[in-house]
Amino acid sequence: MASLGLQRNLVTYFVNKLNLSKPTAANMVSNFVGTLYLTPFIGGFMADSYMGRFWAIFAFAIIQILVSHSISSMLR
């Protein structure tokens, strides 16, 4: 639900703050949403085939923490 509400605001942010064209902003948001919907399938495949449920949760949680920390440090 959060990604659905984020889509229109993200296009507006890209156009107004980052000065991108509307088609480029819409394309970036489409890529973002596509990645959002695809990553659970990739994570599920990795967990079922290679890692196991708990190691997958641990590994992807660490990746999420590192990425969100790097993004928050870039926005400061």
BAZA-589416 format. One line per 8 residues: number of its first residue (from 1); their letters; for each residue x, y, z of N, C-alpha, C, O. Coordinates in steps of 0.001 Angstrom, whole numbers, plus 500000, padded with zeros to 6 digits. Layout:
! BAZA-589416
NUM) A) X,Y,Z,X,Y,Z,X,Y,Z,X,Y,Z; ...
***
This chain:
! BAZA-589416
1) MASLGLQR) 500821,498804,500000,500000,500000,500000,500864,501259,500000,500510,502269,499391; 501986,501186,500681,502837,502367,500744,503404,502711,499373,503539,503886,499033; 503734,501704,498594,504298,501994,497274,503256,502588,496338,503602,503386,495466; 502004,502224,496496,500957,502803,495654,500777,504295,495934,500600,505083,495005; 500821,504677,497188,500704,506087,497532,501943,506884,497181,501885,508099,496995; 503059,506190,497092,504324,506851,496821,504515,507190,495348,505260,508114,495022; 503865,506467,494463,504128,506602,493034,503881,508008,492502,504754,508577,491847; 502732,508567,492765,502431,509908,492232,503305,510976,492887,503755,511912,492225
9) NLVTYFVN) 503541,510830,494181,504404,511797,494851,505833,511719,494344,506530,512731,494270; 506264,510521,493997,507624,510353,493503,507804,510998,492134,508846,511598,491871; 506819,510886,491269,506886,511559,489968,506945,513066,490166,507747,513745,489524; 506116,513587,491036,506121,515027,491317,507466,515477,491869,507972,516534,491495; 508042,514679,492754,509354,515006,493326,510426,515016,492240,511246,515932,492185; 510423,514008,491385,511421,513951,490324,511303,515135,489371,512313,515681,488926; 510084,515526,489061,509881,516629,488107,510213,517969,488747,510917,518781,488146; 509721,518214,489953,509884,519537,490570,511238,519740,491235,511829,520812,491101
17) KLNLSKPT) 511738,518752,491938,512979,518934,492693,514221,518519,491918,515260,519169,492023; 514127,517442,491141,515292,516964,490410,515318,517445,488961,516255,517149,488220; 514277,518193,488560,514184,518791,487232,514298,517771,486100,514962,518019,485093; 513652,516637,486273,513599,515636,485216,512342,515864,484382,511378,516473,484847; 512364,515376,483162,511159,515472,482340,510119,514474,482855,510454,513503,483534; 508867,514728,482522,507801,513841,482994,507938,512415,482480,507740,511482,483259; 508267,512198,481206,508441,510802,480766,509590,510082,481472,509477,508899,481796; 510692,510789,481709,511811,510181,482415,511434,509853,483843,511773,508782,484347
25) AANMVSNF) 510733,510767,484502,510302,510529,485881,509334,509356,485954,509440,508519,486851; 508394,509287,485021,507447,508180,485014,508147,506857,484749,507784,505836,485333; 509144,506864,483876,509909,505656,483599,510684,505204,484835,510737,504010,485128; 511283,506142,485557,512022,505796,486766,511099,505209,487829,511464,504251,488510; 509915,505775,487972,508957,505261,488948,508467,503873,488535,508286,503000,489383; 508254,503671,487239,507844,502347,486755,508918,501304,487032,508609,500182,487434; 510170,501668,486818,511269,500751,487129,511335,500453,488621,511584,499318,489025; 511111,501475,489431,511116,501306,490882,510008,500356,491326,510249,499459,492133
33) VGTLYLTP) 508810,500546,490811,507671,499705,491191,507869,498278,490684,507549,497319,491386; 508394,498136,489473,508689,496803,488960,509697,496068,489817,509555,494871,490069; 510719,496786,490266,511710,496193,491158,511079,495826,492492,511398,494787,493070; 510183,496680,492981,509485,496381,494235,508704,495075,494160,508696,494292,495110; 508052,494846,493035,507243,493643,492883,508082,492412,492558,507640,491291,492811; 509276,492588,492007,510105,491463,491603,510994,490941,492725,511251,489739,492788; 511462,491797,493595,512416,491374,494622,511879,490311,495589,512665,489462,496009; 510598,490300,495969,510151,489198,496835,510265,487828,496171,510533,486835,496848
41) FIGGFMAD) 510065,487762,494854,510216,486488,494154,511672,486037,494143,511966,484855,494322; 512572,486981,493932,513995,486651,493940,514421,486206,495338,515140,485217,495484; 513979,486933,496362,514313,486557,497737,513728,485208,498113,514384,484416,498790; 512514,484938,497688,511901,483641,497974,512629,482508,497287,512816,481442,497873; 513041,482726,496051,513805,481709,495334,515132,481446,496025,515529,480294,496205; 515821,482522,496413,517109,482364,497107,516932,481623,498426,517733,480754,498771; 515886,481970,499157,515657,481329,500453,515318,479854,500290,515839,479017,501027; 514465,479529,499347,514051,478139,499161,515144,477272,498558,515269,476098,498905
49) SYMGRFWA) 515926,477837,497666,516893,477025,496932,518255,476943,497593,518897,475894,497550; 518704,478017,498197,520094,478062,498620,520306,478332,500110,521115,477652,500742; 519614,479288,500675,519997,479820,501974,519220,479238,503142,519784,479049,504220; 517993,478964,502962,517140,478622,504089,516415,479872,504563,516866,480996,504339; 515304,479656,505209,514425,480766,505575,515099,481767,506509,515062,482969,506244; 515707,481307,507580,516232,482228,508587,517497,482939,508116,517681,484119,508412; 518374,482242,507385,519561,482908,506855,519196,483936,505800,519855,484970,505687; 518152,483663,505025,517709,484642,504024,517167,485892,504703,517472,487007,504282
57) IFAFAIIQ) 516372,485718,505741,515845,486871,506473,516990,487687,507056,516989,488915,506974; 517952,487011,507638,519099,487695,508239,519913,488446,507177,520251,489614,507364; 520222,487777,506073,521054,488390,505037,520360,489587,504397,520974,490637,504214; 519075,489431,504053,518374,490536,503392,518071,491678,504363,517955,492826,503936; 517941,491389,505651,517772,492455,506640,519054,493281,506751,519001,494506,506860; 520193,492609,506722,521476,493330,506763,521626,494200,505512,522058,495349,505604; 521271,493655,504347,521340,494446,503112,520421,495658,503203,520804,496758,502804; 519218,495466,503721,518275,496581,503842,518809,497648,504789,518681,498839,504508
65) ILVSHSIS) 519397,497246,505892,519962,498208,506847,521091,499000,506203,521160,500219,506358; 521979,498318,505479,523102,499006,504838,522643,499974,503760,523156,501090,503668; 521685,499559,502949,521192,500432,501878,520452,501633,502452,520663,502759,502000; 519590,501411,503437,518850,502541,504003,519784,503497,504744,519549,504705,504752; 520835,502972,505361,521804,503846,506022,522569,504679,504999,522808,505866,505221; 522953,504066,503883,523690,504822,502870,522803,505867,502203,523268,506961,501883; 521531,505538,501994,520617,506517,501397,520355,507666,502367,520313,508824,501953; 520179,507362,503645,519926,508437,504598,521148,509320,504778,521011,510521,505010
73) SMLR) 522337,508747,504674,523537,509579,504781,523728,510450,503542,524306,511534,503634; 523248,509987,502374,523341,510817,501170,522367,511982,501220,522634,513027,500627; 521246,511827,501912,520235,512875,501945,520516,513949,502990,519806,514953,503044; 521504,513762,503794,521819,514753,504827,522575,515912,504278,522915,516834,505020
***
